[in-house]
Amino acid sequence: MKSVKMPTSDSYREFLIECLKDPEHAAGFIEAILEEKDPEPELLRNALRKVAEAYLKSNKLSDSAKQCHEKLDKILTESRCTEIYTFIELLDELGFRVAIAPKHPQS
């Protein structure tokens, strides 16, 4: 991940959205949320929402991705992310972890 200095004139939210336009940064952001030992369900939903917003602003979010995000957000709201965090917990107990990476690494 690149070393980035946070600008003082922009809000943190604007800075974060700008950073999340980079697929590697976005992947690390989501992965960090999934690795939390005491996860807060709203954090995962919020992280996915911010990545979707960043991709929307950089014209990288297709209509099908928007629809998928809306569907997943509804599911995560209803389940409070139980299924995802149970899956992560099981993988951890089995000695595995989930890794999030860009589908097409940047060169």
Biopython code that builds the backbone (N, CA, C, O; Angstrom):
import numpy as np
from Bio.PDB.StructureBuilder import StructureBuilder

atoms = [
    (1, "MET", "N", (0.840, -1.169, 0.000)),
    (1, "MET", "CA", (0.000, 0.000, 0.000)),
    (1, "MET", "C", (0.886, 1.234, 0.000)),
    (1, "MET", "O", (1.957, 1.254, 0.607)),
    (2, "LYS", "N", (0.415, 2.260, -0.693)),
    (2, "LYS", "CA", (1.194, 3.479, -0.819)),
    (2, "LYS", "C", (1.166, 4.284, 0.474)),
    (2, "LYS", "O", (0.185, 4.257, 1.217)),
    (3, "SER", "N", (2.248, 4.992, 0.726)),
    (3, "SER", "CA", (2.295, 5.909, 1.857)),
    (3, "SER", "C", (1.570, 7.179, 1.450)),
    (3, "SER", "O", (1.928, 7.820, 0.462)),
    (4, "VAL", "N", (0.536, 7.542, 2.225)),
    (4, "VAL", "CA", (-0.280, 8.690, 1.877)),
    (4, "VAL", "C", (-0.373, 9.615, 3.072)),
    (4, "VAL", "O", (-0.636, 9.180, 4.194)),
    (5, "LYS", "N", (-0.155, 10.896, 2.820)),
    (5, "LYS", "CA", (-0.299, 11.889, 3.874)),
    (5, "LYS", "C", (-1.699, 12.473, 3.779)),
    (5, "LYS", "O", (-2.126, 12.894, 2.704)),
    (6, "MET", "N", (-2.416, 12.500, 4.896)),
    (6, "MET", "CA", (-3.772, 13.017, 4.893)),
    (6, "MET", "C", (-3.761, 14.531, 4.741)),
    (6, "MET", "O", (-3.112, 15.231, 5.519)),
    (7, "PRO", "N", (-4.485, 15.043, 3.731)),
    (7, "PRO", "CA", (-4.528, 16.498, 3.574)),
    (7, "PRO", "C", (-5.301, 17.143, 4.718)),
    (7, "PRO", "O", (-6.228, 16.548, 5.268)),
    (8, "THR", "N", (-4.915, 18.353, 5.066)),
    (8, "THR", "CA", (-5.566, 19.035, 6.185)),
    (8, "THR", "C", (-6.800, 19.812, 5.758)),
    (8, "THR", "O", (-7.630, 20.136, 6.607)),
    (9, "SER", "N", (-6.954, 20.126, 4.469)),
    (9, "SER", "CA", (-8.075, 20.948, 4.041)),
    (9, "SER", "C", (-9.341, 20.144, 3.726)),
    (9, "SER", "O", (-10.437, 20.703, 3.771)),
    (10, "ASP", "N", (-9.222, 18.862, 3.413)),
    (10, "ASP", "CA", (-10.385, 18.025, 3.097)),
    (10, "ASP", "C", (-10.864, 17.291, 4.332)),
    (10, "ASP", "O", (-10.098, 17.032, 5.261)),
    (11, "SER", "N", (-12.127, 16.965, 4.324)),
    (11, "SER", "CA", (-12.653, 16.169, 5.427)),
    (11, "SER", "C", (-12.096, 14.750, 5.324)),
    (11, "SER", "O", (-11.659, 14.322, 4.255)),
    (12, "TYR", "N", (-12.117, 14.035, 6.428)),
    (12, "TYR", "CA", (-11.624, 12.655, 6.428)),
    (12, "TYR", "C", (-12.446, 11.798, 5.470)),
    (12, "TYR", "O", (-11.892, 10.962, 4.756)),
    (13, "ARG", "N", (-13.761, 11.999, 5.450)),
    (13, "ARG", "CA", (-14.626, 11.212, 4.570)),
    (13, "ARG", "C", (-14.222, 11.402, 3.111)),
    (13, "ARG", "O", (-14.107, 10.425, 2.371)),
    (14, "GLU", "N", (-14.005, 12.642, 2.690)),
    (14, "GLU", "CA", (-13.599, 12.908, 1.309)),
    (14, "GLU", "C", (-12.246, 12.267, 1.019)),
    (14, "GLU", "O", (-12.032, 11.700, -0.052)),
    (15, "PHE", "N", (-11.344, 12.363, 1.979)),
    (15, "PHE", "CA", (-10.022, 11.755, 1.837)),
    (15, "PHE", "C", (-10.144, 10.232, 1.700)),
    (15, "PHE", "O", (-9.504, 9.622, 0.844)),
    (16, "LEU", "N", (-10.972, 9.633, 2.552)),
    (16, "LEU", "CA", (-11.155, 8.183, 2.509)),
    (16, "LEU", "C", (-11.751, 7.752, 1.178)),
    (16, "LEU", "O", (-11.265, 6.803, 0.563)),
    (17, "ILE", "N", (-12.784, 8.428, 0.730)),
    (17, "ILE", "CA", (-13.408, 8.083, -0.547)),
    (17, "ILE", "C", (-12.389, 8.177, -1.678)),
    (17, "ILE", "O", (-12.366, 7.325, -2.566)),
    (18, "GLU", "N", (-11.562, 9.188, -1.651)),
    (18, "GLU", "CA", (-10.526, 9.341, -2.677)),
    (18, "GLU", "C", (-9.545, 8.166, -2.624)),
    (18, "GLU", "O", (-9.174, 7.623, -3.665)),
    (19, "CYS", "N", (-9.131, 7.776, -1.436)),
    (19, "CYS", "CA", (-8.201, 6.645, -1.277)),
    (19, "CYS", "C", (-8.825, 5.333, -1.740)),
    (19, "CYS", "O", (-8.146, 4.485, -2.319)),
    (20, "LEU", "N", (-10.126, 5.171, -1.480)),
    (20, "LEU", "CA", (-10.805, 3.922, -1.821)),
    (20, "LEU", "C", (-11.029, 3.749, -3.316)),
    (20, "LEU", "O", (-11.485, 2.692, -3.750)),
    (21, "LYS", "N", (-10.723, 4.749, -4.095)),
    (21, "LYS", "CA", (-10.787, 4.602, -5.550)),
    (21, "LYS", "C", (-9.692, 3.669, -6.035)),
    (21, "LYS", "O", (-9.801, 3.090, -7.116)),
    (22, "ASP", "N", (-8.632, 3.518, -5.241)),
    (22, "ASP", "CA", (-7.535, 2.602, -5.553)),
    (22, "ASP", "C", (-7.949, 1.194, -5.122)),
    (22, "ASP", "O", (-8.205, 0.972, -3.939)),
    (23, "PRO", "N", (-8.020, 0.234, -6.057)),
    (23, "PRO", "CA", (-8.474, -1.116, -5.717)),
    (23, "PRO", "C", (-7.684, -1.782, -4.590)),
    (23, "PRO", "O", (-8.269, -2.483, -3.764)),
    (24, "GLU", "N", (-6.378, -1.578, -4.543)),
    (24, "GLU", "CA", (-5.584, -2.205, -3.481)),
    (24, "GLU", "C", (-5.921, -1.605, -2.121)),
    (24, "GLU", "O", (-5.998, -2.325, -1.126)),
    (25, "HIS", "N", (-6.119, -0.314, -2.077)),
    (25, "HIS", "CA", (-6.492, 0.336, -0.815)),
    (25, "HIS", "C", (-7.887, -0.124, -0.385)),
    (25, "HIS", "O", (-8.119, -0.402, 0.791)),
    (26, "ALA", "N", (-8.808, -0.202, -1.342)),
    (26, "ALA", "CA", (-10.171, -0.656, -1.039)),
    (26, "ALA", "C", (-10.160, -2.092, -0.516)),
    (26, "ALA", "O", (-10.870, -2.417, 0.436)),
    (27, "ALA", "N", (-9.362, -2.937, -1.135)),
    (27, "ALA", "CA", (-9.265, -4.337, -0.692)),
    (27, "ALA", "C", (-8.730, -4.416, 0.734)),
    (27, "ALA", "O", (-9.258, -5.164, 1.557)),
    (28, "GLY", "N", (-7.689, -3.651, 1.026)),
    (28, "GLY", "CA", (-7.133, -3.640, 2.385)),
    (28, "GLY", "C", (-8.127, -3.110, 3.411)),
    (28, "GLY", "O", (-8.173, -3.588, 4.544)),
    (29, "PHE", "N", (-8.912, -2.135, 3.017)),
    (29, "PHE", "CA", (-9.933, -1.545, 3.897)),
    (29, "PHE", "C", (-10.983, -2.592, 4.271)),
    (29, "PHE", "O", (-11.321, -2.744, 5.445)),
    (30, "ILE", "N", (-11.496, -3.312, 3.274)),
    (30, "ILE", "CA", (-12.501, -4.347, 3.536)),
    (30, "ILE", "C", (-11.884, -5.484, 4.338)),
    (30, "ILE", "O", (-12.498, -5.981, 5.281)),
    (31, "GLU", "N", (-10.687, -5.895, 3.976)),
    (31, "GLU", "CA", (-10.024, -7.005, 4.675)),
    (31, "GLU", "C", (-9.802, -6.672, 6.150)),
    (31, "GLU", "O", (-9.984, -7.529, 7.014)),
    (32, "ALA", "N", (-9.411, -5.440, 6.438)),
    (32, "ALA", "CA", (-9.193, -5.039, 7.832)),
    (32, "ALA", "C", (-10.481, -5.145, 8.643)),
    (32, "ALA", "O", (-10.449, -5.548, 9.806)),
    (33, "ILE", "N", (-11.598, -4.790, 8.048)),
    (33, "ILE", "CA", (-12.891, -4.893, 8.735)),
    (33, "ILE", "C", (-13.217, -6.361, 9.009)),
    (33, "ILE", "O", (-13.689, -6.704, 10.093)),
    (34, "LEU", "N", (-12.966, -7.218, 8.032)),
    (34, "LEU", "CA", (-13.273, -8.644, 8.194)),
    (34, "LEU", "C", (-12.374, -9.318, 9.238)),
    (34, "LEU", "O", (-12.759, -10.338, 9.810)),
    (35, "GLU", "N", (-11.186, -8.764, 9.492)),
    (35, "GLU", "CA", (-10.252, -9.362, 10.441)),
    (35, "GLU", "C", (-10.497, -8.945, 11.887)),
    (35, "GLU", "O", (-9.837, -9.457, 12.791)),
    (36, "GLU", "N", (-11.421, -8.035, 12.119)),
    (36, "GLU", "CA", (-11.702, -7.572, 13.484)),
    (36, "GLU", "C", (-12.065, -8.744, 14.386)),
    (36, "GLU", "O", (-12.846, -9.611, 13.993)),
    (37, "LYS", "N", (-11.508, -8.775, 15.581)),
    (37, "LYS", "CA", (-11.794, -9.859, 16.529)),
    (37, "LYS", "C", (-13.193, -9.729, 17.139)),
    (37, "LYS", "O", (-13.866, -10.735, 17.362)),
    (38, "ASP", "N", (-13.624, -8.521, 17.404)),
    (38, "ASP", "CA", (-14.980, -8.267, 17.909)),
    (38, "ASP", "C", (-15.700, -7.395, 16.889)),
    (38, "ASP", "O", (-15.830, -6.186, 17.079)),
    (39, "PRO", "N", (-16.171, -8.020, 15.796)),
    (39, "PRO", "CA", (-16.711, -7.232, 14.689)),
    (39, "PRO", "C", (-17.994, -6.489, 15.052)),
    (39, "PRO", "O", (-18.825, -6.974, 15.819)),
    (40, "GLU", "N", (-18.122, -5.322, 14.486)),
    (40, "GLU", "CA", (-19.347, -4.546, 14.593)),
    (40, "GLU", "C", (-20.007, -4.628, 13.222)),
    (40, "GLU", "O", (-19.446, -4.135, 12.244)),
    (41, "PRO", "N", (-21.176, -5.236, 13.132)),
    (41, "PRO", "CA", (-21.815, -5.451, 11.834)),
    (41, "PRO", "C", (-21.944, -4.184, 10.996)),
    (41, "PRO", "O", (-21.802, -4.242, 9.775)),
    (42, "GLU", "N", (-22.203, -3.071, 11.609)),
    (42, "GLU", "CA", (-22.382, -1.836, 10.859)),
    (42, "GLU", "C", (-21.087, -1.411, 10.164)),
    (42, "GLU", "O", (-21.134, -0.741, 9.133)),
    (43, "LEU", "N", (-19.942, -1.788, 10.712)),
    (43, "LEU", "CA", (-18.668, -1.421, 10.089)),
    (43, "LEU", "C", (-18.511, -2.056, 8.713)),
    (43, "LEU", "O", (-18.042, -1.404, 7.781)),
    (44, "LEU", "N", (-18.894, -3.305, 8.579)),
    (44, "LEU", "CA", (-18.775, -3.978, 7.285)),
    (44, "LEU", "C", (-19.698, -3.335, 6.265)),
    (44, "LEU", "O", (-19.279, -3.048, 5.143)),
    (45, "ARG", "N", (-20.937, -3.108, 6.639)),
    (45, "ARG", "CA", (-21.879, -2.448, 5.730)),
    (45, "ARG", "C", (-21.351, -1.071, 5.327)),
    (45, "ARG", "O", (-21.408, -0.693, 4.157)),
    (46, "ASN", "N", (-20.848, -0.342, 6.291)),
    (46, "ASN", "CA", (-20.337, 1.001, 6.029)),
    (46, "ASN", "C", (-19.110, 0.953, 5.107)),
    (46, "ASN", "O", (-18.980, 1.778, 4.203)),
    (47, "ALA", "N", (-18.225, -0.003, 5.336)),
    (47, "ALA", "CA", (-17.032, -0.136, 4.486)),
    (47, "ALA", "C", (-17.432, -0.439, 3.048)),
    (47, "ALA", "O", (-16.909, 0.171, 2.115)),
    (48, "LEU", "N", (-18.348, -1.368, 2.868)),
    (48, "LEU", "CA", (-18.795, -1.717, 1.525)),
    (48, "LEU", "C", (-19.497, -0.529, 0.859)),
    (48, "LEU", "O", (-19.352, -0.304, -0.343)),
    (49, "ARG", "N", (-20.246, 0.214, 1.641)),
    (49, "ARG", "CA", (-20.933, 1.402, 1.117)),
    (49, "ARG", "C", (-19.909, 2.445, 0.647)),
    (49, "ARG", "O", (-20.080, 3.056, -0.408)),
    (50, "LYS", "N", (-18.860, 2.642, 1.427)),
    (50, "LYS", "CA", (-17.843, 3.634, 1.063)),
    (50, "LYS", "C", (-17.058, 3.209, -0.186)),
    (50, "LYS", "O", (-16.749, 4.041, -1.039)),
    (51, "VAL", "N", (-16.740, 1.928, -0.290)),
    (51, "VAL", "CA", (-16.037, 1.448, -1.482)),
    (51, "VAL", "C", (-16.942, 1.610, -2.704)),
    (51, "VAL", "O", (-16.482, 2.044, -3.760)),
    (52, "ALA", "N", (-18.215, 1.269, -2.569)),
    (52, "ALA", "CA", (-19.155, 1.440, -3.686)),
    (52, "ALA", "C", (-19.250, 2.915, -4.079)),
    (52, "ALA", "O", (-19.282, 3.238, -5.266)),
    (53, "GLU", "N", (-19.295, 3.804, -3.097)),
    (53, "GLU", "CA", (-19.358, 5.239, -3.369)),
    (53, "GLU", "C", (-18.105, 5.714, -4.107)),
    (53, "GLU", "O", (-18.194, 6.490, -5.058)),
    (54, "ALA", "N", (-16.948, 5.247, -3.666)),
    (54, "ALA", "CA", (-15.690, 5.627, -4.314)),
    (54, "ALA", "C", (-15.664, 5.142, -5.758)),
    (54, "ALA", "O", (-15.257, 5.878, -6.657)),
    (55, "TYR", "N", (-16.094, 3.917, -5.979)),
    (55, "TYR", "CA", (-16.108, 3.382, -7.337)),
    (55, "TYR", "C", (-17.138, 4.102, -8.193)),
    (55, "TYR", "O", (-16.909, 4.309, -9.385)),
    (56, "LEU", "N", (-18.256, 4.482, -7.614)),
    (56, "LEU", "CA", (-19.274, 5.244, -8.336)),
    (56, "LEU", "C", (-18.700, 6.591, -8.785)),
    (56, "LEU", "O", (-18.906, 7.013, -9.923)),
    (57, "LYS", "N", (-17.981, 7.259, -7.884)),
    (57, "LYS", "CA", (-17.389, 8.562, -8.205)),
    (57, "LYS", "C", (-16.287, 8.467, -9.255)),
    (57, "LYS", "O", (-16.007, 9.440, -9.954)),
    (58, "SER", "N", (-15.667, 7.307, -9.365)),
    (58, "SER", "CA", (-14.607, 7.146, -10.364)),
    (58, "SER", "C", (-15.109, 6.369, -11.592)),
    (58, "SER", "O", (-14.319, 5.895, -12.408)),
    (59, "ASN", "N", (-16.425, 6.252, -11.701)),
    (59, "ASN", "CA", (-17.061, 5.578, -12.843)),
    (59, "ASN", "C", (-16.615, 4.128, -13.008)),
    (59, "ASN", "O", (-16.522, 3.631, -14.130)),
    (60, "LYS", "N", (-16.337, 3.443, -11.887)),
    (60, "LYS", "CA", (-15.935, 2.038, -11.942)),
    (60, "LYS", "C", (-17.045, 1.115, -11.426)),
    (60, "LYS", "O", (-16.833, -0.091, -11.298)),
    (61, "LEU", "N", (-18.228, 1.670, -11.129)),
    (61, "LEU", "CA", (-19.307, 0.861, -10.562)),
    (61, "LEU", "C", (-20.379, 0.658, -11.623)),
    (61, "LEU", "O", (-21.086, 1.598, -11.989)),
    (62, "SER", "N", (-20.497, -0.566, -12.114)),
    (62, "SER", "CA", (-21.487, -0.874, -13.139)),
    (62, "SER", "C", (-22.891, -0.906, -12.524)),
    (62, "SER", "O", (-23.051, -0.947, -11.304)),
    (63, "ASP", "N", (-23.880, -0.886, -13.382)),
    (63, "ASP", "CA", (-25.261, -0.974, -12.900)),
    (63, "ASP", "C", (-25.500, -2.297, -12.172)),
    (63, "ASP", "O", (-26.198, -2.330, -11.159)),
    (64, "SER", "N", (-24.923, -3.386, -12.685)),
    (64, "SER", "CA", (-25.112, -4.681, -12.018)),
    (64, "SER", "C", (-24.419, -4.699, -10.656)),
    (64, "SER", "O", (-24.920, -5.314, -9.715)),
    (65, "ALA", "N", (-23.268, -4.026, -10.546)),
    (65, "ALA", "CA", (-22.587, -3.940, -9.247)),
    (65, "ALA", "C", (-23.409, -3.108, -8.272)),
    (65, "ALA", "O", (-23.478, -3.444, -7.090)),
    (66, "LYS", "N", (-24.035, -2.031, -8.741)),
    (66, "LYS", "CA", (-24.914, -1.220, -7.887)),
    (66, "LYS", "C", (-26.054, -2.065, -7.348)),
    (66, "LYS", "O", (-26.358, -2.027, -6.156)),
    (67, "GLN", "N", (-26.689, -2.832, -8.239)),
    (67, "GLN", "CA", (-27.807, -3.685, -7.833)),
    (67, "GLN", "C", (-27.358, -4.751, -6.838)),
    (67, "GLN", "O", (-28.053, -5.034, -5.863)),
    (68, "CYS", "N", (-26.210, -5.329, -7.088)),
    (68, "CYS", "CA", (-25.665, -6.349, -6.182)),
    (68, "CYS", "C", (-25.372, -5.737, -4.813)),
    (68, "CYS", "O", (-25.674, -6.341, -3.785)),
    (69, "HIS", "N", (-24.783, -4.539, -4.799)),
    (69, "HIS", "CA", (-24.490, -3.870, -3.530)),
    (69, "HIS", "C", (-25.775, -3.595, -2.753)),
    (69, "HIS", "O", (-25.830, -3.829, -1.546)),
    (70, "GLU", "N", (-26.807, -3.101, -3.435)),
    (70, "GLU", "CA", (-28.083, -2.816, -2.774)),
    (70, "GLU", "C", (-28.698, -4.084, -2.195)),
    (70, "GLU", "O", (-29.218, -4.074, -1.080)),
    (71, "LYS", "N", (-28.639, -5.165, -2.949)),
    (71, "LYS", "CA", (-29.176, -6.454, -2.479)),
    (71, "LYS", "C", (-28.392, -6.953, -1.264)),
    (71, "LYS", "O", (-28.983, -7.368, -0.266)),
    (72, "LEU", "N", (-27.059, -6.912, -1.352)),
    (72, "LEU", "CA", (-26.222, -7.363, -0.242)),
    (72, "LEU", "C", (-26.424, -6.481, 0.987)),
    (72, "LEU", "O", (-26.485, -6.986, 2.108)),
    (73, "ASP", "N", (-26.529, -5.170, 0.786)),
    (73, "ASP", "CA", (-26.737, -4.261, 1.911)),
    (73, "ASP", "C", (-28.027, -4.609, 2.649)),
    (73, "ASP", "O", (-28.069, -4.588, 3.879)),
    (74, "LYS", "N", (-29.068, -4.927, 1.902)),
    (74, "LYS", "CA", (-30.341, -5.313, 2.522)),
    (74, "LYS", "C", (-30.182, -6.609, 3.328)),
    (74, "LYS", "O", (-30.678, -6.713, 4.450)),
    (75, "ILE", "N", (-29.494, -7.582, 2.753)),
    (75, "ILE", "CA", (-29.262, -8.856, 3.440)),
    (75, "ILE", "C", (-28.446, -8.642, 4.718)),
    (75, "ILE", "O", (-28.783, -9.180, 5.773)),
    (76, "LEU", "N", (-27.370, -7.849, 4.616)),
    (76, "LEU", "CA", (-26.518, -7.597, 5.778)),
    (76, "LEU", "C", (-27.247, -6.805, 6.857)),
    (76, "LEU", "O", (-26.988, -6.988, 8.047)),
    (77, "THR", "N", (-28.147, -5.936, 6.450)),
    (77, "THR", "CA", (-28.946, -5.181, 7.415)),
    (77, "THR", "C", (-29.843, -6.125, 8.201)),
    (77, "THR", "O", (-29.936, -6.038, 9.425)),
    (78, "GLU", "N", (-30.494, -7.017, 7.489)),
    (78, "GLU", "CA", (-31.429, -7.958, 8.128)),
    (78, "GLU", "C", (-30.714, -8.975, 9.007)),
    (78, "GLU", "O", (-31.205, -9.322, 10.081)),
    (79, "SER", "N", (-29.558, -9.454, 8.560)),
    (79, "SER", "CA", (-28.861, -10.520, 9.290)),
    (79, "SER", "C", (-27.826, -9.993, 10.272)),
    (79, "SER", "O", (-27.275, -10.757, 11.064)),
    (80, "ARG", "N", (-27.556, -8.680, 10.223)),
    (80, "ARG", "CA", (-26.496, -8.063, 11.036)),
    (80, "ARG", "C", (-25.147, -8.738, 10.762)),
    (80, "ARG", "O", (-24.314, -8.862, 11.659)),
    (81, "CYS", "N", (-24.946, -9.164, 9.535)),
    (81, "CYS", "CA", (-23.698, -9.760, 9.045)),
    (81, "CYS", "C", (-23.351, -11.088, 9.711)),
    (81, "CYS", "O", (-22.210, -11.543, 9.636)),
    (82, "THR", "N", (-24.321, -11.702, 10.356)),
    (82, "THR", "CA", (-24.084, -12.934, 11.099)),
    (82, "THR", "C", (-23.433, -14.013, 10.247)),
    (82, "THR", "O", (-22.458, -14.637, 10.667)),
    (83, "GLU", "N", (-23.970, -14.234, 9.050)),
    (83, "GLU", "CA", (-23.448, -15.311, 8.199)),
    (83, "GLU", "C", (-21.988, -15.070, 7.831)),
    (83, "GLU", "O", (-21.167, -15.986, 7.879)),
    (84, "ILE", "N", (-21.680, -13.854, 7.470)),
    (84, "ILE", "CA", (-20.305, -13.552, 7.041)),
    (84, "ILE", "C", (-19.333, -13.724, 8.199)),
    (84, "ILE", "O", (-18.284, -14.350, 8.042)),
    (85, "TYR", "N", (-19.672, -13.177, 9.355)),
    (85, "TYR", "CA", (-18.746, -13.283, 10.483)),
    (85, "TYR", "C", (-18.676, -14.705, 11.049)),
    (85, "TYR", "O", (-17.646, -15.090, 11.602)),
    (86, "THR", "N", (-19.736, -15.481, 10.923)),
    (86, "THR", "CA", (-19.683, -16.889, 11.325)),
    (86, "THR", "C", (-18.759, -17.654, 10.387)),
    (86, "THR", "O", (-17.988, -18.509, 10.823)),
    (87, "PHE", "N", (-18.839, -17.345, 9.108)),
    (87, "PHE", "CA", (-17.954, -17.949, 8.115)),
    (87, "PHE", "C", (-16.495, -17.601, 8.412)),
    (87, "PHE", "O", (-15.630, -18.476, 8.387)),
    (88, "ILE", "N", (-16.226, -16.342, 8.689)),
    (88, "ILE", "CA", (-14.869, -15.886, 9.021)),
    (88, "ILE", "C", (-14.368, -16.600, 10.287)),
    (88, "ILE", "O", (-13.218, -17.032, 10.353)),
    (89, "GLU", "N", (-15.244, -16.714, 11.280)),
    (89, "GLU", "CA", (-14.879, -17.379, 12.537)),
    (89, "GLU", "C", (-14.546, -18.854, 12.303)),
    (89, "GLU", "O", (-13.576, -19.367, 12.859)),
    (90, "LEU", "N", (-15.344, -19.530, 11.488)),
    (90, "LEU", "CA", (-15.075, -20.926, 11.179)),
    (90, "LEU", "C", (-13.735, -21.070, 10.465)),
    (90, "LEU", "O", (-12.929, -21.934, 10.811)),
    (91, "LEU", "N", (-13.504, -20.228, 9.479)),
    (91, "LEU", "CA", (-12.216, -20.291, 8.773)),
    (91, "LEU", "C", (-11.052, -20.089, 9.729)),
    (91, "LEU", "O", (-10.035, -20.777, 9.631)),
    (92, "ASP", "N", (-11.199, -19.143, 10.655)),
    (92, "ASP", "CA", (-10.155, -18.884, 11.643)),
    (92, "ASP", "C", (-9.908, -20.129, 12.495)),
    (92, "ASP", "O", (-8.758, -20.495, 12.741)),
    (93, "GLU", "N", (-10.967, -20.771, 12.941)),
    (93, "GLU", "CA", (-10.833, -21.985, 13.761)),
    (93, "GLU", "C", (-10.175, -23.124, 12.980)),
    (93, "GLU", "O", (-9.502, -23.977, 13.560)),
    (94, "LEU", "N", (-10.373, -23.131, 11.668)),
    (94, "LEU", "CA", (-9.767, -24.164, 10.827)),
    (94, "LEU", "C", (-8.342, -23.811, 10.393)),
    (94, "LEU", "O", (-7.666, -24.603, 9.736)),
    (95, "GLY", "N", (-7.900, -22.612, 10.770)),
    (95, "GLY", "CA", (-6.544, -22.195, 10.432)),
    (95, "GLY", "C", (-6.431, -21.438, 9.121)),
    (95, "GLY", "O", (-5.351, -21.366, 8.534)),
    (96, "PHE", "N", (-7.534, -20.875, 8.658)),
    (96, "PHE", "CA", (-7.534, -20.106, 7.415)),
    (96, "PHE", "C", (-7.957, -18.672, 7.698)),
    (96, "PHE", "O", (-8.422, -18.338, 8.788)),
    (97, "ARG", "N", (-7.782, -17.841, 6.684)),
    (97, "ARG", "CA", (-8.288, -16.476, 6.769)),
    (97, "ARG", "C", (-8.738, -16.050, 5.387)),
    (97, "ARG", "O", (-8.295, -16.594, 4.376)),
    (98, "VAL", "N", (-9.610, -15.085, 5.358)),
    (98, "VAL", "CA", (-10.092, -14.536, 4.100)),
    (98, "VAL", "C", (-9.144, -13.420, 3.681)),
    (98, "VAL", "O", (-8.768, -12.575, 4.493)),
    (99, "ALA", "N", (-8.769, -13.423, 2.429)),
    (99, "ALA", "CA", (-7.932, -12.360, 1.886)),
    (99, "ALA", "C", (-8.705, -11.691, 0.753)),
    (99, "ALA", "O", (-9.245, -12.363, -0.126)),
    (100, "ILE", "N", (-8.751, -10.386, 0.784)),
    (100, "ILE", "CA", (-9.428, -9.620, -0.251)),
    (100, "ILE", "C", (-8.341, -8.987, -1.121)),
    (100, "ILE", "O", (-7.419, -8.349, -0.614)),
    (101, "ALA", "N", (-8.461, -9.170, -2.414)),
    (101, "ALA", "CA", (-7.459, -8.634, -3.342)),
    (101, "ALA", "C", (-8.151, -8.166, -4.618)),
    (101, "ALA", "O", (-9.183, -8.714, -5.004)),
    (102, "PRO", "N", (-7.590, -7.168, -5.263)),
    (102, "PRO", "CA", (-8.173, -6.737, -6.542)),
    (102, "PRO", "C", (-8.177, -7.885, -7.536)),
    (102, "PRO", "O", (-7.232, -8.673, -7.586)),
    (103, "LYS", "N", (-9.215, -7.977, -8.307)),
    (103, "LYS", "CA", (-9.338, -9.022, -9.321)),
    (103, "LYS", "C", (-8.241, -8.880, -10.378)),
    (103, "LYS", "O", (-7.667, -9.864, -10.846)),
    (104, "HIS", "N", (-7.972, -7.638, -10.734)),
    (104, "HIS", "CA", (-6.938, -7.336, -11.731)),
    (104, "HIS", "C", (-5.911, -6.417, -11.065)),
    (104, "HIS", "O", (-6.113, -5.204, -11.022)),
    (105, "PRO", "N", (-4.808, -6.979, -10.541)),
    (105, "PRO", "CA", (-3.800, -6.142, -9.894)),
    (105, "PRO", "C", (-3.301, -5.041, -10.827)),
    (105, "PRO", "O", (-3.131, -5.245, -12.029)),
    (106, "GLN", "N", (-3.073, -3.874, -10.238)),
    (106, "GLN", "CA", (-2.548, -2.759, -11.024)),
    (106, "GLN", "C", (-1.066, -2.968, -11.252)),
    (106, "GLN", "O", (-0.361, -3.519, -10.406)),
    (107, "SER", "N", (-0.607, -2.519, -12.409)),
    (107, "SER", "CA", (0.826, -2.668, -12.688)),
    (107, "SER", "C", (1.540, -1.365, -12.478)),
    (107, "SER", "O", (2.755, -1.290, -12.663)),
]
sb = StructureBuilder()
sb.init_structure("model")
sb.init_model(0)
sb.init_chain("A")
sb.init_seg("    ")
for serial, (resi, resn, name, xyz) in enumerate(atoms, 1):
    if name == "N":
        sb.init_residue(resn, " ", resi, " ")
    sb.init_atom(name, np.array(xyz, "f"), 0.0, 1.0, " ", f" {name:<3s}", serial, name[0])
structure = sb.get_structure()
